[in-house]
Amino acid sequence: MEFGELTAKEYDEYLRNYPNKCFLQTSNIATLREQWGWKKHFVGMKQQGKLVAATMMLSKKHGFHDEFYALRGPIIDFNNLELLTAFIQKLKEYIRDHNGYMLRIDPYVIYHSRDSHGTITPEIDHHKMVDHLKQVGFHPVLESEAIQAKYMYVIDLNSKSIDDIMREMTSKTRQMIRKNERNGVVIRTGSIDDIELFADIMAKTGERRQFDDRGVSFYRDLYQALDRDQMVRLIFAELDIKEALKKITEEQKMIKRNQLDREKKWQAGKMKEAKYQASQQADMKKLDQLHQKQMAYEKLQTKHKDRITLGGIMYIIYGDEVASLYGGAYEEYIQYQPFYTIHDHMIRDAVENGYQLYNFYAIPDPHDLESSQQGIYQFKKSFGGHVQEFLGEYVLPVRSLDFLLYKIKRKIKK
């Protein structure tokens, strides 16, 4: 077998045919990280002229030597211990020759299959892959110190209709989707021109939920890097006030028609007095509620004209997967719950376009009930689907002394 550097084109072609591919492994991300001060490396191993293993690696200086990071890689059959051993040995030699002291990996490969509650199921058990990684010299990284998420929440779309998926949602989720539709919450697909708006949403969300936002330049760079190959989409939920007022008027007319029809039946002796009065009073209550809602929308219309942006999500579309990567909402309009509408729209889009997986992205350990992110997990869980658990993050020492210093620094930071 031959090991050597690859062109970005060679690497991307190999990646496209790999079953467990992730956008973070692409040359688009390598080029983006290069803008941020990293070096990029594409290497692979060929057998009889055919690629059988490859990875994109990023490297950056830490002290005297470089840390190498195979972001969501390497791209290899982890069950093949012979191939894995040979490839990792060549990677170590390459990294040493390029002034590196360690390799970090976090493969985009499922460890255990799990249900919606996070309970392990028998379909997938890749503990042997973890054993193989340890055999070739990798050390597991604590989940609390890992860079990428170990757990995600997904819906398998394969052979499912939108009706199948809707049935698997909780009744509350279905109700919220329908309620938003009645309330005039609509979808708009954004572009690069909307990056500042999206960054503002994320900044406000970061302040509210107390996380460090990445800033407008990050979102612009990421969008541009992925948009070159149509791998990114910005989806906004907006309140269409004009449409909402139209629906209120239609509902008011329908209720009034029902009242008139009911009154005719009562006068003709076809309806009992008690039932008539109760129904009329219930409709009057509905009309009062609609009137209150109408006044609230008219007040918003005076302030904002016909449309208000409620929130947005940046989606990554790569391979067979649609992934919800970053998202936020304005607190002022949080009562409209825009994420229900956005996810419903994109799940439908994914089904219609033949994608196999809808990925809500990161969640905490499902069994860590103390996590501040449990609410996010429960929200994603309400759409149906199940938990994905990945192999996790590992580091491979290449220069023993430097790796020892790395471990000492990690302990000091704790």
Phi, psi and chi 1 to 4 in degrees:
 res  aa     phi    psi   chi1   chi2   chi3   chi4
   1 MET       -  143.8  -71.9 -170.9  -75.0      -
   2 GLU  -110.7  134.5  -60.5  176.6    7.5      -
   3 PHE  -113.4  140.7  176.9   90.2      -      -
   4 GLY  -174.9  177.7      -      -      -      -
   5 GLU   -76.6  151.1  -67.4 -174.5  -27.8      -
   6 LEU  -118.4  156.8  -54.5  174.0      -      -
   7 THR   -77.6  159.9   65.6      -      -      -
   8 ALA   -59.6  -36.7      -      -      -      -
   9 LYS   -64.9  -44.8 -174.9  177.2  179.3 -179.3
  10 GLU   -60.0  -45.8  -80.1 -179.2  -61.9      -
  11 TYR   -63.0  -48.5  171.6   75.7      -      -
  12 ASP   -61.9  -36.2  -79.4  -21.8      -      -
  13 GLU   -65.0  -41.5 -175.5   61.0   33.2      -
  14 TYR   -65.2  -43.6  178.2   71.6      -      -
  15 LEU   -61.7  -39.5  179.7   61.2      -      -
  16 ARG   -59.0  -29.0  -88.8 -168.2  -71.5  -87.1
  17 ASN   -96.1    5.0  -65.0  -49.5      -      -
  18 TYR   -90.1  131.9 -176.8   69.5      -      -
  19 PRO   -66.2  -34.6   20.9  -31.8      -      -
  20 ASN  -102.6   46.4  -60.0  -44.0      -      -
  21 LYS   -79.7  153.6   51.5 -175.8  165.8  -74.5
  22 CYS  -139.1  144.0  173.7      -      -      -
  23 PHE   -58.6  -27.3   80.1   98.2      -      -
  24 LEU   -68.1  -14.0  -72.1  170.6      -      -
  25 GLN   -89.7   -7.7  -59.4  160.2  -14.9      -
  26 THR   -75.5  161.4   62.7      -      -      -
  27 SER   -66.2  -23.0   63.7      -      -      -
  28 ASN   -60.0  -44.6  -56.0   67.7      -      -
  29 ILE   -69.8  -37.0  -66.8  -63.4      -      -
  30 ALA   -60.6  -44.3      -      -      -      -
  31 THR   -65.2  -39.1  -58.5      -      -      -
  32 LEU   -62.6  -48.0  173.9   63.5      -      -
  33 ARG   -63.6  -29.7  -69.7  -65.9 -171.9  104.2
  34 GLU   -62.8  -37.0 -165.2  173.3   39.0      -
  35 GLN   -62.5  -26.5  -66.5  174.4 -140.3      -
  36 TRP   -96.9   12.9  -62.7  -17.0      -      -
  37 GLY   102.2    3.4      -      -      -      -
  38 TRP   -91.1  158.2  -65.9   75.2      -      -
  39 LYS   -99.0  146.4  -65.1  176.8 -175.9  175.1
  40 LYS  -111.8  146.6   62.1 -176.2  179.4 -177.0
  41 HIS  -139.6  132.0  -49.4 -101.2      -      -
  42 PHE  -119.2  118.4  -57.1  105.3      -      -
  43 VAL  -134.3  158.5  -64.7      -      -      -
  44 GLY  -160.1  170.0      -      -      -      -
  45 MET  -123.4  131.8 -178.0  168.7  -83.1      -
  46 LYS  -114.3  145.2  -65.6  179.5 -179.9  179.3
  47 GLN  -124.3  116.9 -172.4  171.4   35.4      -
  48 GLN    53.6   43.0  -63.1  178.7  -17.8      -
  49 GLY    80.6   -1.0      -      -      -      -
  50 LYS  -110.9  132.3 -177.4 -179.3  178.6 -178.9
  51 LEU   -65.4  130.8  -89.4  171.7      -      -
  52 VAL  -121.4   -8.8  -68.8      -      -      -
  53 ALA  -160.8  146.7      -      -      -      -
  54 ALA  -160.8  164.4      -      -      -      -
  55 THR  -160.4  150.4 -167.1      -      -      -
  56 MET   -96.9  132.0  178.0  -90.4  -77.4      -
  57 MET  -125.0  146.7  -64.7 -172.8  -67.4      -
  58 LEU  -113.0  145.7  -56.1  163.6      -      -
  59 SER  -136.8  145.8   64.6      -      -      -
  60 LYS  -149.9  142.6 -154.1  170.1 -167.3  179.1
  61 LYS   -72.6  132.9 -171.0  169.2  -72.3  -63.1
  62 HIS  -130.9  103.8  -72.1  -88.6      -      -
  63 GLY    75.8 -127.9      -      -      -      -
  64 PHE   -87.6  -19.3  -64.7  107.2      -      -
  65 HIS  -129.8  173.7  -62.5  100.8      -      -
  66 ASP  -100.1  142.7  -69.1    4.4      -      -
  67 GLU   -90.9  133.1  175.8 -176.6  -27.1      -
  68 PHE  -104.7  141.9  -82.5   66.1      -      -
  69 TYR  -136.1  114.0 -177.5   16.5      -      -
  70 ALA   -90.4   86.7      -      -      -      -
  71 LEU   -62.2  113.4 -175.2   56.8      -      -
  72 ARG    56.8   26.8  -75.9  -56.2 -170.1 -168.1
  73 GLY  -123.0 -168.0      -      -      -      -
  74 PRO   -78.0  173.2   28.3  -33.7      -      -
  75 ILE   -99.7   94.1  -44.3  -55.9      -      -
  76 ILE  -158.5  161.5 -168.6  171.5      -      -
  77 ASP   -82.8  102.9  178.6    1.7      -      -
  78 PHE   -70.1  -12.2  -70.9   90.9      -      -
  79 ASN   -78.3  -19.5  -77.4  -48.0      -      -
  80 ASN   -89.1   91.8 -171.9  -27.4      -      -
  81 LEU   -63.7  -37.0 -178.2   57.1      -      -
  82 GLU   -63.7  -47.1 -178.0 -178.7   -4.4      -
  83 LEU   -66.5  -43.1  176.0   61.3      -      -
  84 LEU   -60.6  -44.3 -177.0   65.3      -      -
  85 THR   -61.1  -46.8  -58.2      -      -      -
  86 ALA   -64.4  -43.0      -      -      -      -
  87 PHE   -67.9  -43.9 -172.2   57.9      -      -
  88 ILE   -65.4  -37.1  -64.2  -56.5      -      -
  89 GLN   -62.2  -41.6 -179.4   56.8   41.8      -
  90 LYS   -68.3  -36.8  -70.1  -63.5 -176.8 -178.6
  91 LEU   -62.6  -41.8  -77.5 -179.2      -      -
  92 LYS   -60.3  -42.6  -74.9  179.3   73.4  172.5
  93 GLU   -65.6  -42.1  -67.4  171.6    9.4      -
  94 TYR   -63.3  -45.0  178.9   90.1      -      -
  95 ILE   -64.6  -42.5  -70.1  167.2      -      -
  96 ARG   -62.8  -42.3  178.7  177.1  -77.2  -84.2
  97 ASP   -65.5  -21.0  -69.9  -15.4      -      -
  98 HIS  -109.6   31.5  -71.9   76.4      -      -
  99 ASN    67.3   27.7 -160.7   44.0      -      -
 100 GLY   -96.2  158.7      -      -      -      -
 101 TYR  -122.2  -16.1   74.9   92.8      -      -
 102 MET  -159.2  160.2   65.8  171.6  -85.5      -
 103 LEU  -123.1  130.2  169.1   63.7      -      -
 104 ARG  -108.4  134.8 -177.8 -175.1  -57.2  -86.0
 105 ILE  -133.7  155.5   67.9  168.9      -      -
 106 ASP  -150.1   77.1   43.4   24.9      -      -
 107 PRO   -56.8  143.9  -22.0   33.1      -      -
 108 TYR   -87.0   63.3 -158.0   60.2      -      -
 109 VAL  -133.9  134.8  176.1      -      -      -
 110 ILE   -69.2  137.0  -57.9  -59.8      -      -
 111 TYR   -89.6  -63.5 -178.1   28.8      -      -
 112 HIS  -125.4  143.4  -69.9  -64.3      -      -
 113 SER   -75.9  145.2   54.3      -      -      -
 114 ARG  -139.6  155.4  -67.8  178.7  179.4  -95.4
 115 ASP   -88.4 -169.6   62.6   17.1      -      -
 116 SER   -65.8  -24.1   62.7      -      -      -
 117 HIS   -88.9   -3.3  -54.4  -66.5      -      -
 118 GLY    88.7    8.0      -      -      -      -
 119 THR   -79.4  134.5  -56.7      -      -      -
 120 ILE   -64.9  135.6  -68.4  175.1      -      -
 121 THR  -117.3  162.5   60.1      -      -      -
 122 PRO   -78.7   -8.3   27.0  -33.9      -      -
 123 GLU   -61.1  -43.2  -70.1   82.8    7.7      -
 124 ILE  -127.9  129.3  -60.6  173.9      -      -
 125 ASP  -142.6  102.2 -180.0   -0.5      -      -
 126 HIS  -109.9   37.7  -75.4  156.5      -      -
 127 HIS   -65.3  -26.0   73.5  -85.9      -      -
 128 LYS   -66.0  -32.3  -74.1 -174.4  178.4  179.4
 129 MET   -63.0  -42.2  -68.1 -174.5 -178.3      -
 130 VAL   -63.4  -41.6  171.8      -      -      -
 131 ASP   -59.5  -42.1  -66.6  -19.4      -      -
 132 HIS   -63.4  -42.2  -71.1  169.8      -      -
 133 LEU   -60.6  -42.5  -73.4  171.7      -      -
 134 LYS   -66.7  -36.2  -68.0  175.9 -179.9  177.6
 135 GLN   -63.9  -32.9  -76.0 -179.5   51.1      -
 136 VAL   -91.7    7.6  -63.1      -      -      -
 137 GLY   111.5    3.6      -      -      -      -
 138 PHE   -80.9  146.4  -79.3   96.8      -      -
 139 HIS  -111.4  130.1  -59.7 -111.6      -      -
 140 PRO   -68.2  144.6   22.0  -30.5      -      -
 141 VAL  -100.7  138.5  173.8      -      -      -
 142 LEU   -58.0  141.9  -68.2  173.7      -      -
 143 GLU   -57.9  -35.4 -171.8 -176.4  -23.9      -
 144 SER   -67.4  -18.1   59.5      -      -      -
 145 GLU  -105.7   -1.5  -62.3  177.4    7.4      -
 146 ALA   -73.5  152.7      -      -      -      -
 147 ILE   -84.4  -47.5  -63.1  170.6      -      -
 148 GLN   -98.9  158.1  -59.2  -62.3  -32.8      -
 149 ALA   -67.1  137.2      -      -      -      -
 150 LYS   -87.0  -28.5 -177.7  173.8  172.6   62.4
 151 TYR  -119.2  139.1  -63.7   95.0      -      -
 152 MET  -134.3  165.6  -65.9 -176.5 -176.5      -
 153 TYR  -120.9  130.0 -158.2   84.5      -      -
 154 VAL  -137.3  160.8  -56.5      -      -      -
 155 ILE  -118.8  123.5  -60.8  174.6      -      -
 156 ASP   -75.7  120.9  -72.9  -38.1      -      -
 157 LEU   -96.5   -9.7  -54.6  177.4      -      -
 158 ASN   -56.5  122.9 -170.5   25.6      -      -
 159 SER    63.8   18.2  -58.5      -      -      -
 160 LYS  -107.4  141.7  -73.5 -175.5 -179.8  178.4
 161 SER   -91.1  167.5   68.5      -      -      -
 162 ILE   -64.5  -30.3 -167.6   61.9      -      -
 163 ASP   -65.6  -39.8  -70.4  -24.2      -      -
 164 ASP   -59.7  -45.0  -64.7  -29.4      -      -
 165 ILE   -67.7  -41.1  -66.2  164.5      -      -
 166 MET   -61.4  -37.5  -69.5  -65.2  -73.0      -
 167 ARG   -64.8  -29.5  -82.8 -167.6  -68.1  -90.3
 168 GLU   -82.2  -11.7  -67.9  175.2    3.7      -
 169 MET   -74.4  157.4  -63.8  178.3 -174.1      -
 170 THR   -69.9  157.4   64.9      -      -      -
 171 SER   -61.7  -35.1   58.7      -      -      -
 172 LYS   -63.1  -41.6  179.4 -171.1  172.8 -176.9
 173 THR   -63.8  -44.6  -64.2      -      -      -
 174 ARG   -61.4  -40.2  -68.6 -167.2  -62.8  -90.2
 175 GLN   -64.0  -41.2  -72.3  166.6   10.0      -
 176 MET   -65.9  -38.0  -72.3  -58.9  -58.0      -
 177 ILE   -62.7  -45.9  -69.6  167.7      -      -
 178 ARG   -68.0  -40.4  -69.8 -167.5  -70.4  -93.9
 179 LYS   -60.9  -44.1 -179.8 -178.2  175.6 -177.4
 180 ASN   -61.5  -37.9  -81.8    2.9      -      -
 181 GLU   -62.5  -43.6 -173.2  176.8   -9.9      -
 182 ARG   -65.6  -32.7  -69.4 -165.8  -55.7  -88.6
 183 ASN   -83.1    1.7  -74.8  -17.2      -      -
 184 GLY    86.2   19.3      -      -      -      -
 185 VAL   -80.9  122.0  179.2      -      -      -
 186 VAL  -127.2  169.9  -63.2      -      -      -
 187 ILE  -108.4  141.2  -68.7  -62.6      -      -
 188 ARG  -133.7  131.4  179.3  175.5   68.7   83.7
 189 THR   -86.7  126.5  -59.3      -      -      -
 190 GLY   -91.3 -175.2      -      -      -      -
 191 SER  -144.9 -173.3   68.0      -      -      -
 192 ILE   -58.4  -27.3 -172.0   66.4      -      -
 193 ASP   -67.9  -14.7  -63.6  -29.4      -      -
 194 ASP   -99.3    6.3  -66.7  -66.1      -      -
 195 ILE   -62.1  -40.3  -75.0  -65.5      -      -
 196 GLU   -65.3  -37.5  -71.3 -170.3    7.8      -
 197 LEU   -62.9  -46.7  170.3   61.6      -      -
 198 PHE   -62.3  -42.5 -178.6   73.3      -      -
 199 ALA   -62.9  -36.3      -      -      -      -
 200 ASP   -65.7  -42.1 -176.0   63.4      -      -
 201 ILE   -59.5  -45.1  -67.4  170.3      -      -
 202 MET   -67.8  -37.7  -67.4  -55.9  -60.1      -
 203 ALA   -64.2  -44.5      -      -      -      -
 204 LYS   -64.9  -39.5  -62.7  -67.9 -164.2  -53.7
 205 THR   -66.2  -39.3  -55.6      -      -      -
 206 GLY   -61.7  -40.8      -      -      -      -
 207 GLU   -63.2  -42.1  -70.4  170.7    9.9      -
 208 ARG   -71.0  -41.4 -176.0  175.2   72.9 -109.2
 209 ARG   -99.3    3.6  -71.1  173.6   40.2 -165.4
 210 GLN    60.8   53.4  -61.9 -177.1  -34.7      -
 211 PHE  -127.0  155.4   63.9   77.4      -      -
 212 ASP   -78.9  113.7  -68.0  -29.9      -      -
 213 ASP   -77.9  155.1 -178.1   49.3      -      -
 214 ARG   -87.7  -19.1  -64.2  171.8  178.8  -94.4
 215 GLY    93.6  161.8      -      -      -      -
 216 VAL   -63.6  -37.9   64.3      -      -      -
 217 SER   -64.7  -36.6   60.7      -      -      -
 218 PHE   -61.1  -50.1  170.0   83.7      -      -
 219 TYR   -65.9  -36.0  -63.2  116.6      -      -
 220 ARG   -66.5  -47.0 -178.5  179.5  -70.4  109.6
 221 ASP   -61.0  -44.0  -70.1  -12.4      -      -
 222 LEU   -64.3  -45.3  179.0   60.3      -      -
 223 TYR   -60.2  -47.3 -173.0   95.3      -      -
 224 GLN   -64.6  -38.9  -71.1  175.0  -28.3      -
 225 ALA   -64.7  -39.1      -      -      -      -
 226 LEU   -88.3  -27.6  -62.1  174.6      -      -
 227 ASP   -67.2  -21.5 -169.3   44.8      -      -
 228 ARG   -58.6  -30.1  -74.1 -165.6  -68.0  -89.2
 229 ASP  -118.1   27.4  -68.6  -55.7      -      -
 230 GLN    51.3   45.8  -66.5   79.3   52.4      -
 231 MET  -104.6    4.5  -68.3  163.6   57.0      -
 232 VAL  -136.0  147.4   63.1      -      -      -
 233 ARG  -146.4  133.0 -159.3 -179.8  -61.6  175.5
 234 LEU   -99.7  123.7  -86.3  179.4      -      -
 235 ILE  -120.7  124.5  -58.3  -64.7      -      -
 236 PHE  -112.3  143.3  -65.9   98.4      -      -
 237 ALA   -99.7  130.6      -      -      -      -
 238 GLU  -127.3  151.9  -63.6 -178.7  -23.1      -
 239 LEU   -94.0  111.5 -177.5   62.0      -      -
 240 ASP   -88.8   93.5 -172.7  -28.4      -      -
 241 ILE   -63.5  -41.4  -58.6  172.1      -      -
 242 LYS   -60.5  -43.8 -166.9  173.6  180.0  180.0
 243 GLU   -67.8  -39.3 -178.5   64.8   20.3      -
 244 ALA   -62.7  -43.3      -      -      -      -
 245 LEU   -64.5  -36.4  -73.3  168.9      -      -
 246 LYS   -62.9  -42.5  179.2 -177.5  173.5 -176.0
 247 LYS   -69.0  -35.4  -72.3 -176.8  177.4 -178.7
 248 ILE   -63.2  -44.9  -71.6  172.6      -      -
 249 THR   -60.7  -42.5  -59.1      -      -      -
 250 GLU   -63.9  -41.9  -71.2  171.5   -5.5      -
 251 GLU   -67.4  -38.9 -166.9  170.7   -6.1      -
 252 GLN   -61.2  -43.9  -72.9  169.9  -31.9      -
 253 LYS   -63.3  -40.8  -72.4  178.4  179.2  177.0
 254 MET   -64.0  -43.3 -177.4 -174.6   71.2      -
 255 ILE   -63.7  -42.7  -68.2  171.7      -      -
 256 LYS   -65.0  -35.9  -71.5  174.6 -179.0  177.4
 257 ARG   -64.0  -42.6  -79.1 -162.9  -58.2  -89.0
 258 ASN   -62.6  -39.1  -70.6  -19.5      -      -
 259 GLN   -62.9  -43.3  -74.9 -177.8  -47.2      -
 260 LEU   -64.6  -44.0  -73.8  172.2      -      -
 261 ASP   -62.3  -41.1  -68.7  -17.9      -      -
 262 ARG   -65.4  -39.9 -167.8 -179.9  -61.2  121.0
 263 GLU   -63.6  -39.7 -173.9  174.9   -0.2      -
 264 LYS   -63.5  -41.5  -71.0  176.5 -177.4  177.7
 265 LYS   -63.5  -41.9  -75.5 -176.5 -179.6  179.3
 266 TRP   -64.7  -44.5  171.0   68.8      -      -
 267 GLN   -65.3  -29.6  -71.7  175.1  -18.6      -
 268 ALA   -84.6    2.2      -      -      -      -
 269 GLY    77.3   18.5      -      -      -      -
 270 LYS   -97.1    5.2  -64.4  179.8  179.6  179.2
 271 MET  -144.3  136.8  180.0  178.0  -77.3      -
 272 LYS   -70.4  149.9  -69.4 -177.7  178.9  179.7
 273 GLU   -56.7  -47.2  174.3   76.0   19.3      -
 274 ALA   -62.3  -44.6      -      -      -      -
 275 LYS   -66.6  -39.9 -175.5  177.7 -179.8 -179.2
 276 TYR   -60.4  -50.7  168.0   71.8      -      -
 277 GLN   -63.1  -42.0  -68.1  -64.3  -17.3      -
 278 ALA   -63.4  -43.2      -      -      -      -
 279 SER   -67.1  -41.3  -62.0      -      -      -
 280 GLN   -64.5  -42.1  -66.5  -65.1   79.1      -
 281 GLN   -64.9  -39.8  -74.8  174.5   14.9      -
 282 ALA   -62.3  -40.7      -      -      -      -
 283 ASP   -68.7  -36.5  -84.9   -8.3      -      -
 284 MET   -63.5  -38.1  -71.1  -56.3  -65.8      -
 285 LYS   -64.1  -42.4 -172.8  176.8  178.7 -179.7
 286 LYS   -62.3  -42.1  -73.0  179.3 -174.3  175.9
 287 LEU   -64.2  -38.4  -74.7  169.7      -      -
 288 ASP   -64.2  -43.2 -177.5   61.4      -      -
 289 GLN   -62.9  -42.4  -69.8  170.7  -18.1      -
 290 LEU   -64.5  -36.9  -73.4  169.8      -      -
 291 HIS   -64.7  -42.5  179.4   63.2      -      -
 292 GLN   -62.2  -42.3  -64.4  -60.9  -39.3      -
 293 LYS   -65.5  -40.3 -172.0 -175.3  -73.5 -171.0
 294 GLN   -59.5  -45.0 -173.2  177.1   37.9      -
 295 MET   -64.2  -38.5  -71.8 -166.4  -60.4      -
 296 ALA   -64.4  -42.8      -      -      -      -
 297 TYR   -65.9  -40.6  -82.1  129.0      -      -
 298 GLU   -63.3  -35.1  -73.0  170.9  -10.7      -
 299 LYS   -66.0  -42.3 -173.5  176.3  178.6 -179.1
 300 LEU   -64.2  -38.8  -74.1  172.0      -      -
 301 GLN   -63.3  -38.0 -166.6  174.5   38.4      -
 302 THR   -62.8  -36.2  -58.7      -      -      -
 303 LYS   -84.8  -38.4 -176.1  178.7  178.0 -177.9
 304 HIS  -120.1    5.1  -60.7  -76.4      -      -
 305 LYS    66.9 -132.5  -64.2 -172.7  178.5  178.2
 306 ASP   -99.9  -13.7  -72.8  -25.3      -      -
 307 ARG  -138.0  141.8  -74.0 -125.7 -179.2  176.7
 308 ILE  -130.2  130.4  -57.9  171.5      -      -
 309 THR   -77.6  127.0  -61.0      -      -      -
 310 LEU   -98.1  -38.5  -53.7  174.0      -      -
 311 GLY  -179.3  177.6      -      -      -      -
 312 GLY  -160.1  160.0      -      -      -      -
 313 ILE  -133.8  138.0  -65.1  177.9      -      -
 314 MET   -94.2  120.2 -179.3  179.4  -76.1      -
 315 TYR  -103.5  145.5  -80.7   89.3      -      -
 316 ILE  -110.6  130.4  -53.2  -58.6      -      -
 317 ILE  -122.8  108.7  -59.6  170.1      -      -
 318 TYR  -149.5  135.2 -178.3   65.4      -      -
 319 GLY    63.5 -129.4      -      -      -      -
 320 ASP   -99.2   14.5  -68.1  -32.5      -      -
 321 GLU  -121.7  139.6 -177.5  175.9  -16.8      -
 322 VAL  -114.6  119.0  174.9      -      -      -
 323 ALA  -122.0  131.0      -      -      -      -
 324 SER   -86.2  102.3  164.4      -      -      -
 325 LEU   -90.5  -57.7 -171.5   60.6      -      -
 326 TYR  -129.2  140.9  -62.0  110.5      -      -
 327 GLY  -158.1  155.2      -      -      -      -
 328 GLY  -161.1  171.2      -      -      -      -
 329 ALA  -146.8  152.7      -      -      -      -
 330 TYR   -77.1  130.4  -74.5  124.5      -      -
 331 GLU   -62.4  -33.4 -175.1  174.3   18.4      -
 332 GLU   -58.1  -28.8 -174.9  179.1   -2.5      -
 333 TYR  -120.8   24.4  -52.5  111.2      -      -
 334 ILE   -64.0  -21.0 -158.3   70.3      -      -
 335 GLN   -64.3  -17.3   72.6  -91.7   24.6      -
 336 TYR   -83.3   -6.3  -67.5  101.6      -      -
 337 GLN    46.4   62.3  -60.2  -72.0  -33.7      -
 338 PRO   -63.7  -24.2   24.2  -35.3      -      -
 339 PHE   -66.3  -28.0  -66.3  134.1      -      -
 340 TYR   -60.6  -44.2  -76.5  102.1      -      -
 341 THR   -71.2  -41.1  -60.3      -      -      -
 342 ILE   -63.8  -49.0  -64.9  174.9      -      -
 343 HIS   -63.6  -41.0  -75.2  -57.5      -      -
 344 ASP   -59.4  -44.5  175.4   59.5      -      -
 345 HIS   -62.1  -45.4  170.4   78.7      -      -
 346 MET   -76.9  -29.4  -74.0  -57.9  -70.4      -
 347 ILE   -64.2  -44.4  -71.8  168.5      -      -
 348 ARG   -62.4  -42.2  -70.1  172.6 -177.1  -85.8
 349 ASP   -62.4  -41.8 -175.4   86.8      -      -
 350 ALA   -64.4  -42.3      -      -      -      -
 351 VAL   -63.8  -47.4  170.2      -      -      -
 352 GLU   -62.5  -29.9  -71.5  168.9    7.5      -
 353 ASN  -100.2   11.1  -72.4  -76.2      -      -
 354 GLY    78.7   19.4      -      -      -      -
 355 TYR   -74.6  152.7  -70.1   96.3      -      -
 356 GLN   -95.9  -20.7  -57.9  -61.5  -57.6      -
 357 LEU  -142.4  132.8 -163.7   72.7      -      -
 358 TYR  -109.1  119.2 -174.8   85.5      -      -
 359 ASN  -111.3  113.3 -169.2  -17.1      -      -
 360 PHE   -74.6   -9.8  -70.0   91.6      -      -
 361 TYR    76.1 -148.7 -133.9   67.2      -      -
 362 ALA   -63.9  141.2      -      -      -      -
 363 ILE  -136.0  164.2   59.0  167.8      -      -
 364 PRO   -75.9  175.3   30.9  -36.8      -      -
 365 ASP   -54.9  120.7 -178.9  -25.4      -      -
 366 PRO   -56.6  -24.1  -21.9   32.3      -      -
 367 HIS   -96.7    1.9  -61.1  115.7      -      -
 368 ASP   -88.4   85.6  179.9    7.6      -      -
 369 LEU   -70.4  -13.1  -59.2 -178.4      -      -
 370 GLU   -87.3   -8.6  -58.8  -59.5  -44.4      -
 371 SER   -64.2  138.9  170.6      -      -      -
 372 SER   -70.3  -11.4   61.8      -      -      -
 373 GLN   -96.3    6.7  -57.0  -62.3  -54.0      -
 374 GLN   -60.3  -34.5  -89.7  -65.7  -39.0      -
 375 GLY   -62.1  -38.2      -      -      -      -
 376 ILE   -64.9  -42.6  -67.3  173.6      -      -
 377 TYR   -60.5  -46.0  163.6   46.4      -      -
 378 GLN   -64.0  -36.8  -65.1  -59.3  -35.8      -
 379 PHE   -62.8  -49.2  167.4   76.0      -      -
 380 LYS   -63.3  -39.0  -64.9  174.2  179.1  179.8
 381 LYS   -60.0  -29.0 -176.2  179.2  174.1 -177.1
 382 SER   -67.3  -12.8   76.0      -      -      -
 383 PHE   -89.8    2.2  -76.7   82.4      -      -
 384 GLY    91.3 -165.1      -      -      -      -
 385 GLY    90.6 -160.1      -      -      -      -
 386 HIS  -158.4  169.7   62.4   90.8      -      -
 387 VAL   -83.7  142.1  173.4      -      -      -
 388 GLN  -112.2  133.0  -82.0 -170.6  -23.1      -
 389 GLU  -116.0  125.7  178.7 -170.0    8.0      -
 390 PHE   -93.7  169.9  -67.3   90.7      -      -
 391 LEU   -60.3  -28.1  -65.7 -176.9      -      -
 392 GLY   102.7 -173.9      -      -      -      -
 393 GLU  -106.3  143.0 -172.1  169.8  -56.0      -
 394 TYR  -139.9  151.8  -60.7   83.9      -      -
 395 VAL  -125.5  144.6  -70.0      -      -      -
 396 LEU  -119.8  116.4  176.9   73.2      -      -
 397 PRO   -70.6  136.2   21.0  -27.1      -      -
 398 VAL  -114.1  -39.7  174.7      -      -      -
 399 ARG  -118.1  114.7  -62.7  176.3 -168.6  -92.6
 400 SER   -59.0  -45.6  -60.2      -      -      -
 401 LEU   -64.9  -46.6  179.9   58.3      -      -
 402 ASP   -62.9  -38.1  -68.4   80.1      -      -
 403 PHE   -67.5  -36.7 -173.4   72.1      -      -
 404 LEU   -62.9  -43.2  178.2   60.9      -      -
 405 LEU   -62.2  -38.0  -69.1  172.3      -      -
 406 TYR   -60.3  -45.1  157.4   79.2      -      -
 407 LYS   -66.4  -37.3  -69.0 -158.1  -65.5 -176.7
 408 ILE   -64.7  -43.5  -68.6  170.1      -      -
 409 LYS   -61.4  -38.1  -74.0  178.1 -177.6  177.3
 410 ARG   -64.0  -40.1  -60.5  -66.3  -68.4 -176.7
 411 LYS   -67.0  -39.3  -74.5 -176.9  178.9  179.9
 412 ILE   -63.7  -41.3  -68.2  171.0      -      -
 413 LYS   -61.6  -32.4  -77.2 -176.7  179.1  179.9
 414 LYS   -66.9      -  -69.1 -179.1 -172.8  178.4
